[in-house]
Amino acid sequence: MSSREMTPRPRSVAAPSFDPGAGESPWRRALRSLFKKRVAVLALLAITIIYGAGAYTFLDAFGIPTGLQDPTKTNLTLRRPIREGELLGDFVARHGVSVETVAQLNPEVADEFGPLAEATTLRAGTQLVLQLDAALQAPSSEHWFGTDRTGRDLFSQTLFSARTTIVMTIIVFFLGSLFLGLGLGLLAGYAAGWIDQVIMRIGDVILGIPGLLVLIVVSSAFRERWTDAFTDIDNFLGGSFFIDQGIDHITLLVVALTFFGWVDTARFVRAQTLSLREADFILAAESIGARTPRILVRHLFPGILPWIIVGLSATFAGVAGAEVVLTFLGIGIQPPTASFGAMIADAGGIRTFNLHPHLLLVPGVTVAIIIFAFNLLGDAVNDVVNPRGR
């Protein structure tokens, strides 16, 4: 046997493998997986643009110029004379305006005639400012989204309506989903017994209440008192910030949505808590004498947090849709506060849509993008958090 045959051949050694995800935290790995999904990226981009545009209008609330037109100010410039002995009701019908519009644009009329009503007799020779050329304009370089029937800029209304949606979705999420839903759900699932029974029975009672009927009653009975309370606060502070920004209307709707919205989150969190309640790390924490608040916050909450993030998208989409529906029905955000529901309600019927489709398309498409974006983002996050459930 030759020496070449007796010499052992070197074994081939496989190159060491390198996992770029090794050593990453679970959160960073989840984000990397999420951003690989085009649908999630597009949804995040849409949400960022709309919410960023709405957040820009917060500068106006603090007196910083934004370059946007006042969404509550009509853009009416032409004047029309009054006939001898003409009633205000006949005048507004002849020119297609409203008593409120005349009063808003002509404070001197209210000062001269007192409280305006359709039966008010106007004096001959009085000039009233009316909307003509500024109303119902199509999108242009001056008005990117066009104008409505009172000459208001729809682009400014859209941005200020997005601000209303931002405020409502964030507050309802933190109060309803995180504070009440998460807190009561954790407590019910971990404590069990009579505490669980009391919390869940209260939730069952709330779900059995006809929410729309209650909102109508609350809106009719308490809205004026609610507004008066914020007016008193403004008077005490020496300004009109709360009323000017529509805080009275927004907070009343937030309270109503929070009251009805925490139950589903609490039930979901309770179910997840029950599945983790007998886990080894929970039993270990109990064995060393950890108190209930510490177990809930330090041990159970991190295990449920990914599912809360999944539910965040559903909450935001649901609140945005609820605001539109309730405002459209007249029991949500009230004018002059800008909101998508008010824009859709002001768009008119099919006849107006055929002549001026931008009145409905602008708010309708924006709301549809918000709702679909949050739902698509929630599905993508669920795929990352729960790959087995796909």
C-alpha positions as CSV (number, residue, x, y, z in Angstrom):
1,M,0.0,0.0,0.0
2,S,1.4,3.3,-1.0
3,S,2.1,6.1,1.4
4,R,-0.5,8.3,-0.4
5,E,-3.2,5.7,0.3
6,M,-2.2,5.5,3.9
7,T,-2.4,9.2,4.4
8,P,-5.8,10.2,5.9
9,R,-7.8,12.7,3.9
10,P,-8.8,15.9,5.7
11,R,-12.5,16.0,6.5
12,S,-14.5,18.8,5.0
13,V,-15.6,21.2,7.7
14,A,-18.9,23.1,7.2
15,A,-18.6,26.8,7.3
16,P,-20.1,28.2,10.5
17,S,-23.6,29.5,10.1
18,F,-24.5,33.0,11.1
19,D,-28.0,33.9,12.1
20,P,-28.5,37.7,11.7
21,G,-31.4,37.5,14.2
22,A,-29.4,35.7,16.9
23,G,-29.1,37.8,20.0
24,E,-32.0,40.1,19.1
25,S,-34.7,41.0,21.6
26,P,-38.1,39.5,20.8
27,W,-39.5,43.0,20.2
28,R,-36.8,43.9,17.7
29,R,-37.3,40.6,15.9
30,A,-41.0,41.2,15.8
31,L,-40.5,44.7,14.3
32,R,-38.1,43.3,11.7
33,S,-40.7,40.7,10.7
34,L,-43.4,43.3,10.6
35,F,-41.5,45.7,8.3
36,K,-41.0,42.8,5.9
37,K,-44.7,42.8,5.2
38,R,-45.6,45.4,2.5
39,V,-49.2,45.6,3.6
40,A,-48.0,46.6,7.1
41,V,-45.6,49.2,5.7
42,L,-48.3,50.7,3.5
43,A,-50.8,50.8,6.4
44,L,-48.2,52.4,8.7
45,L,-47.4,55.0,6.0
46,A,-51.1,55.9,5.6
47,I,-51.7,56.2,9.3
48,T,-48.5,58.3,9.7
49,I,-49.5,60.7,7.0
50,I,-53.1,61.2,8.2
51,Y,-52.2,61.4,11.9
52,G,-49.2,63.6,11.2
53,A,-51.3,66.0,9.2
54,G,-53.8,66.1,12.1
55,A,-51.1,66.6,14.7
56,Y,-49.8,69.6,12.7
57,T,-53.1,71.5,13.5
58,F,-52.4,71.3,17.2
59,L,-50.1,74.3,16.6
60,D,-53.2,76.3,15.9
61,A,-54.5,75.5,19.4
62,F,-51.5,77.2,20.9
63,G,-51.6,80.3,18.7
64,I,-48.8,79.2,16.4
65,P,-49.7,80.1,12.7
66,T,-50.2,77.0,10.5
67,G,-51.1,78.7,7.2
68,L,-54.4,76.8,7.2
69,Q,-57.8,78.4,6.8
70,D,-60.1,78.5,9.7
71,P,-62.4,75.4,9.2
72,T,-65.3,77.1,10.9
73,K,-65.1,80.3,8.9
74,T,-67.2,80.7,5.8
75,N,-65.7,82.4,2.7
76,L,-68.5,84.6,1.6
77,T,-67.8,87.9,-0.1
78,L,-70.7,89.1,-2.2
79,R,-73.7,91.2,-1.0
80,R,-77.3,91.2,-1.9
81,P,-79.9,93.9,-1.0
82,I,-83.1,93.2,0.9
83,R,-86.5,93.9,-0.5
84,E,-89.0,96.3,1.2
85,G,-90.5,94.5,4.2
86,E,-89.0,91.2,3.3
87,L,-88.9,88.5,6.0
88,L,-85.6,86.9,6.8
89,G,-87.0,83.5,6.1
90,D,-88.0,84.6,2.6
91,F,-84.6,86.2,2.1
92,V,-82.5,83.1,3.0
93,A,-84.8,80.9,0.9
94,R,-84.4,83.1,-2.1
95,H,-80.6,83.1,-1.8
96,G,-80.1,79.5,-0.5
97,V,-78.5,80.4,2.8
98,S,-79.5,79.8,6.4
99,V,-80.4,82.0,9.3
100,E,-77.3,80.8,11.2
101,T,-75.1,81.7,8.3
102,V,-76.6,85.2,8.1
103,A,-76.1,85.7,11.8
104,Q,-72.6,84.4,11.7
105,L,-71.5,86.6,8.8
106,N,-73.5,89.7,9.8
107,P,-73.2,90.3,13.6
108,E,-74.5,93.9,13.0
109,V,-77.8,92.4,11.8
110,A,-78.3,90.6,15.1
111,D,-77.4,93.8,17.0
112,E,-79.9,95.7,14.9
113,F,-82.9,93.3,15.0
114,G,-82.2,91.3,18.1
115,P,-82.5,87.5,18.1
116,L,-82.8,86.4,14.5
117,A,-85.7,84.3,13.4
118,E,-87.3,83.5,10.1
119,A,-90.1,85.9,10.9
120,T,-87.7,88.8,11.4
121,T,-88.7,91.8,9.2
122,L,-85.6,93.3,7.6
123,R,-85.3,96.9,6.6
124,A,-85.0,98.0,3.1
125,G,-81.6,98.9,1.9
126,T,-79.7,96.6,4.3
127,Q,-76.9,94.7,2.7
128,L,-76.3,91.1,3.7
129,V,-73.1,89.1,2.8
130,L,-73.9,86.0,0.9
131,Q,-71.9,83.0,-0.4
132,L,-71.9,82.7,-4.2
133,D,-68.6,82.2,-6.0
134,A,-66.8,80.8,-3.0
135,A,-69.2,77.9,-2.4
136,L,-69.0,74.4,-3.9
137,Q,-65.7,75.0,-5.7
138,A,-64.0,72.0,-7.3
139,P,-60.4,71.1,-6.1
140,S,-57.9,73.7,-7.3
141,S,-54.5,75.2,-6.5
142,E,-56.2,77.6,-4.0
143,H,-58.4,75.0,-2.4
144,W,-56.8,71.6,-2.8
145,F,-59.9,69.6,-1.8
146,G,-62.4,72.2,-3.0
147,T,-65.0,74.0,-0.8
148,D,-68.3,73.1,0.7
149,R,-71.7,74.8,0.3
150,T,-70.7,77.6,2.7
151,G,-67.3,78.3,1.1
152,R,-65.2,76.6,3.8
153,D,-62.0,75.0,2.6
154,L,-62.3,71.2,2.7
155,F,-58.5,70.6,3.0
156,S,-58.4,72.6,6.3
157,Q,-61.5,70.8,7.5
158,T,-59.9,67.4,6.7
159,L,-56.8,68.2,8.7
160,F,-58.8,69.6,11.7
161,S,-61.1,66.6,11.5
162,A,-58.1,64.3,11.7
163,R,-57.1,66.1,14.8
164,T,-60.5,65.3,16.3
165,T,-60.0,61.7,15.4
166,I,-56.5,61.6,17.0
167,V,-57.7,63.0,20.3
168,M,-60.7,60.7,20.5
169,T,-58.9,57.5,19.5
170,I,-55.9,58.0,21.8
171,I,-58.0,59.0,24.8
172,V,-60.6,56.2,24.4
173,F,-57.7,53.7,23.9
174,F,-55.9,54.8,27.1
175,L,-59.0,55.1,29.2
176,G,-61.1,52.3,27.9
177,S,-58.7,49.7,26.6
178,L,-55.6,50.2,28.9
179,F,-57.0,51.7,32.1
180,L,-60.4,50.0,32.4
181,G,-60.2,47.0,30.0
182,L,-56.6,45.9,30.8
183,G,-56.8,46.6,34.5
184,L,-60.1,45.0,35.2
185,G,-59.3,42.1,32.8
186,L,-56.1,41.3,34.6
187,L,-57.7,41.6,38.0
188,A,-60.7,39.4,37.0
189,G,-58.5,36.7,35.4
190,Y,-55.9,36.5,38.2
191,A,-58.1,37.0,41.3
192,A,-61.0,34.8,40.0
193,G,-63.7,34.1,42.5
194,W,-66.3,36.7,43.4
195,I,-64.1,39.5,42.0
196,D,-64.2,37.9,38.6
197,Q,-67.9,37.3,38.8
198,V,-68.7,41.0,39.8
199,I,-66.5,42.5,37.0
200,M,-67.9,40.1,34.3
201,R,-71.5,40.6,35.4
202,I,-71.1,44.4,35.2
203,G,-69.7,43.9,31.7
204,D,-72.7,41.8,30.8
205,V,-75.1,44.5,32.0
206,I,-73.3,47.2,30.0
207,L,-73.4,45.0,26.8
208,G,-77.1,44.5,27.3
209,I,-77.8,48.3,27.3
210,P,-78.8,49.7,23.9
211,G,-75.9,52.0,23.4
212,L,-77.4,54.2,20.7
213,L,-80.5,54.8,22.7
214,V,-78.5,55.8,25.7
215,L,-76.3,58.1,23.7
216,I,-79.3,59.9,22.3
217,V,-80.8,60.3,25.8
218,V,-77.5,61.5,27.2
219,S,-76.9,63.9,24.3
220,S,-80.3,65.4,24.7
221,A,-80.3,65.7,28.5
222,F,-76.8,66.6,29.4
223,R,-75.1,68.2,26.4
224,E,-76.1,71.8,27.4
225,R,-75.1,71.2,31.0
226,W,-71.8,69.7,29.9
227,T,-71.1,72.7,27.6
228,D,-72.1,75.1,30.4
229,A,-69.6,73.4,32.7
230,F,-66.7,73.9,30.3
231,T,-67.9,77.5,29.7
232,D,-67.6,78.1,33.4
233,I,-64.1,76.6,33.3
234,D,-63.2,78.9,30.5
235,N,-64.6,81.9,32.4
236,F,-62.7,80.9,35.5
237,L,-59.4,80.7,33.5
238,G,-60.2,83.9,31.7
239,G,-60.4,82.6,28.1
240,S,-62.4,80.4,25.7
241,F,-59.9,77.6,24.9
242,F,-62.1,74.6,25.8
243,I,-65.1,75.9,23.9
244,D,-63.1,77.1,20.9
245,Q,-61.4,73.7,20.5
246,G,-64.6,71.7,21.0
247,I,-63.4,70.0,24.1
248,D,-66.9,69.9,25.5
249,H,-68.2,67.9,22.6
250,I,-65.2,65.6,22.3
251,T,-65.1,64.7,26.0
252,L,-68.8,63.9,26.2
253,L,-68.4,61.4,23.3
254,V,-65.2,60.0,24.8
255,V,-66.9,59.3,28.1
256,A,-69.7,57.5,26.3
257,L,-67.4,55.4,24.1
258,T,-65.2,54.5,27.0
259,F,-68.2,53.4,29.1
260,F,-69.3,51.0,26.4
261,G,-65.9,50.1,25.0
262,W,-63.9,48.6,27.9
263,V,-65.9,45.3,28.2
264,D,-64.6,43.5,25.1
265,T,-61.0,44.3,26.1
266,A,-61.5,43.2,29.6
267,R,-63.0,39.8,28.4
268,F,-60.1,39.2,26.1
269,V,-57.5,40.1,28.7
270,R,-59.2,37.9,31.3
271,A,-59.1,34.9,28.9
272,Q,-55.4,35.5,28.3
273,T,-54.7,35.9,32.0
274,L,-56.5,32.7,32.8
275,S,-54.3,30.8,30.3
276,L,-51.1,32.2,32.1
277,R,-52.4,32.1,35.6
278,E,-51.0,28.6,36.3
279,A,-47.8,29.1,34.4
280,D,-44.5,28.2,36.2
281,F,-43.2,31.7,36.3
282,I,-46.4,32.9,38.0
283,L,-46.3,30.1,40.5
284,A,-42.6,30.9,41.2
285,A,-43.5,34.5,41.8
286,E,-46.2,33.6,44.2
287,S,-43.9,31.1,46.0
288,I,-41.4,33.9,46.9
289,G,-44.2,36.1,48.3
290,A,-44.7,38.5,45.4
291,R,-47.7,40.7,45.9
292,T,-50.7,40.7,43.5
293,P,-50.0,44.2,42.0
294,R,-46.4,43.1,41.3
295,I,-47.5,39.9,39.7
296,L,-50.0,41.7,37.5
297,V,-47.6,44.4,36.3
298,R,-44.2,42.6,36.2
299,H,-45.2,39.1,35.1
300,L,-48.7,38.9,33.6
301,F,-48.7,42.3,31.7
302,P,-45.6,41.6,29.6
303,G,-47.1,38.3,28.5
304,I,-50.4,40.0,27.4
305,L,-48.8,43.1,25.9
306,P,-48.4,41.7,22.4
307,W,-52.2,40.9,22.3
308,I,-53.0,44.4,23.5
309,I,-51.0,45.8,20.6
310,V,-53.0,43.7,18.2
311,G,-56.2,45.0,19.8
312,L,-54.9,48.6,19.6
313,S,-55.6,48.7,15.9
314,A,-59.1,47.4,16.3
315,T,-59.8,50.0,19.0
316,F,-58.5,52.9,16.9
317,A,-60.5,51.8,13.8
318,G,-63.7,51.2,15.9
319,V,-63.5,54.6,17.6
320,A,-62.9,56.4,14.3
321,G,-65.9,54.7,12.7
322,A,-68.1,55.3,15.8
323,E,-67.3,59.0,15.7
324,V,-68.4,59.3,12.1
325,V,-71.6,57.3,12.6
326,L,-72.7,59.1,15.8
327,T,-71.8,62.6,14.5
328,F,-73.7,61.8,11.2
329,L,-76.7,61.0,13.4
330,G,-76.4,64.3,15.2
331,I,-75.4,62.9,18.6
332,G,-71.6,63.1,18.3
333,I,-69.3,66.0,17.6
334,Q,-71.3,69.2,17.2
335,P,-70.5,72.2,14.9
336,P,-68.4,74.2,14.7
337,T,-65.9,71.6,15.7
338,A,-64.5,69.9,12.7
339,S,-65.1,66.1,12.3
340,F,-65.4,63.6,9.5
341,G,-68.9,62.8,10.5
342,A,-70.0,66.4,10.2
343,M,-68.3,66.7,6.8
344,I,-70.2,63.6,5.6
345,A,-73.5,64.9,7.0
346,D,-72.9,68.3,5.3
347,A,-72.3,66.6,2.0
348,G,-76.0,66.3,1.3
349,G,-77.8,63.7,-0.7
350,I,-77.3,61.8,-4.0
351,R,-78.3,64.9,-6.0
352,T,-75.5,67.0,-4.4
353,F,-73.1,64.1,-4.8
354,N,-73.8,63.9,-8.5
355,L,-73.0,67.6,-8.9
356,H,-70.2,67.9,-6.3
357,P,-68.8,64.5,-5.6
358,H,-65.8,65.9,-3.7
359,L,-68.0,66.9,-0.8
360,L,-68.5,63.2,0.1
361,L,-65.4,61.7,-1.4
362,V,-62.9,63.7,0.6
363,P,-64.1,62.7,4.1
364,G,-65.4,59.3,3.0
365,V,-62.1,58.2,1.4
366,T,-60.1,59.6,4.4
367,V,-62.2,57.7,6.9
368,A,-62.0,54.5,4.8
369,I,-58.2,54.7,4.6
370,I,-58.0,55.2,8.4
371,I,-60.2,52.2,9.2
372,F,-58.7,49.9,6.5
373,A,-55.2,50.9,7.5
374,F,-55.7,50.0,11.2
375,N,-57.4,46.7,10.3
376,L,-54.6,45.7,7.9
377,L,-52.0,46.7,10.4
378,G,-53.7,44.6,13.1
379,D,-53.8,41.6,10.8
380,A,-50.1,42.0,10.1
381,V,-49.2,42.4,13.8
382,N,-51.3,39.3,14.6
383,D,-49.4,37.3,12.0
384,V,-46.1,38.3,13.7
385,V,-47.3,37.7,17.2
386,N,-49.3,34.6,16.6
387,P,-47.8,32.8,13.5
388,R,-49.6,29.5,14.4
389,G,-52.9,31.2,14.1
390,R,-52.5,32.0,10.4
